[in-house]
Amino acid sequence: QVQLVESGGGLVQAGGSLRLSCAASGRIFRINDMGWYRQAPGKQRELVAGITSGGSTNYADSVKSRFTISRDNAKNTVYLQMNSLKHEDTAVYYCHVDYGFIDYWGQGTQVTVSS
C-alpha cells in the first residue's frame, strides 16, 4: 500500500505564490510519471503539470510560464511551484503517482486565490 501526503495549499492573493508538495510513502516501487491535477467546482478534473522519471515535463497551456513541476526521486516527492497565481487557479489540487502497473491519487489540497 502506498500513501500520498500533500501539503502546501492555502489562501493567497492574486499575484502571489504557493508551493505544493506530495510525498509517497509505504511500499515504494520505482515511480514512473508524477503529476498534479486540479478540479474547480462544477468542472472536470484537469491535468496541470506532469513529469516523467527522466525529468521531462508538460504543462497545461493555462499555467505555462507560471507553474513549475519538479521531483526528488530520493524522497519520492513531487513539487509544484505556483507563481503569479490567478483567481481562476482556485481549485482542489491532487497529486498523481504512476508506477506503470498501478497508480495512486493524493487526498487533495485546496488552493484559493483571492482577486
Residue pairs with C-beta under 8 A, 6 or more apart in sequence:
1 26
1 27
2 24
2 25
2 26
2 27
2 28
2 97
2 104
3 24
3 25
3 26
4 22
4 23
4 24
4 95
4 97
4 104
4 105
4 106
4 107
5 22
5 23
5 25
5 106
6 20
6 21
6 22
6 93
6 94
6 95
6 106
6 107
6 108
6 109
7 20
7 21
7 22
7 109
8 18
8 19
8 20
8 21
8 80
8 109
9 18
9 20
9 93
9 109
9 110
9 111
10 18
10 110
10 111
10 112
11 112
11 113
11 114
12 18
12 85
12 111
12 112
12 113
12 114
13 113
13 114
14 85
14 86
14 87
14 113
14 114
14 115
15 84
15 85
16 85
16 113
17 81
17 82
17 83
17 84
17 85
18 82
18 85
18 111
19 79
19 80
19 81
19 82
20 36
20 79
20 80
20 82
20 93
20 95
20 109
20 111
21 77
21 78
21 79
22 34
22 36
22 77
22 78
22 79
22 95
22 97
22 106
23 75
23 76
23 77
24 31
24 76
24 77
24 97
24 104
25 76
28 76
29 99
30 53
30 99
31 53
31 73
31 76
31 97
31 98
31 99
32 52
32 53
32 98
32 99
32 100
33 50
33 51
33 52
33 53
33 96
33 97
33 98
34 50
34 51
34 69
34 71
34 78
34 95
34 96
34 97
34 98
35 47
35 48
35 49
35 50
35 51
35 69
35 78
35 95
35 96
35 98
36 47
36 48
36 49
36 50
36 69
36 78
36 80
36 93
36 94
36 95
36 96
37 45
37 46
37 47
37 48
37 93
37 94
37 95
37 96
38 45
38 46
38 48
38 89
38 91
38 92
38 93
38 94
38 111
39 45
39 46
39 91
39 92
39 94
39 108
40 88
40 90
40 91
40 92
43 91
45 94
46 60
47 58
47 60
48 59
48 60
48 63
48 67
48 80
48 93
49 57
49 58
49 59
49 60
49 63
49 67
49 68
49 69
49 80
50 57
50 58
50 69
51 57
51 69
51 70
51 71
51 78
53 73
55 71
57 69
59 67
59 69
62 88
63 82
63 89
66 82
66 83
66 84
66 85
67 80
67 81
67 82
67 83
68 80
68 81
68 83
69 78
69 79
69 80
69 81
70 78
70 79
70 81
71 77
71 78
71 79
72 79
78 95
78 97
80 93
82 89
82 111
85 111
85 113
86 113
87 113
87 114
87 115
88 113
89 111
89 113
90 111
90 112
90 113
91 111
92 108
92 109
92 110
92 111
93 108
93 109
93 110
93 111
94 105
94 106
94 107
94 108
94 109
95 105
95 106
96 103
96 104
96 105
96 106
97 103
97 104
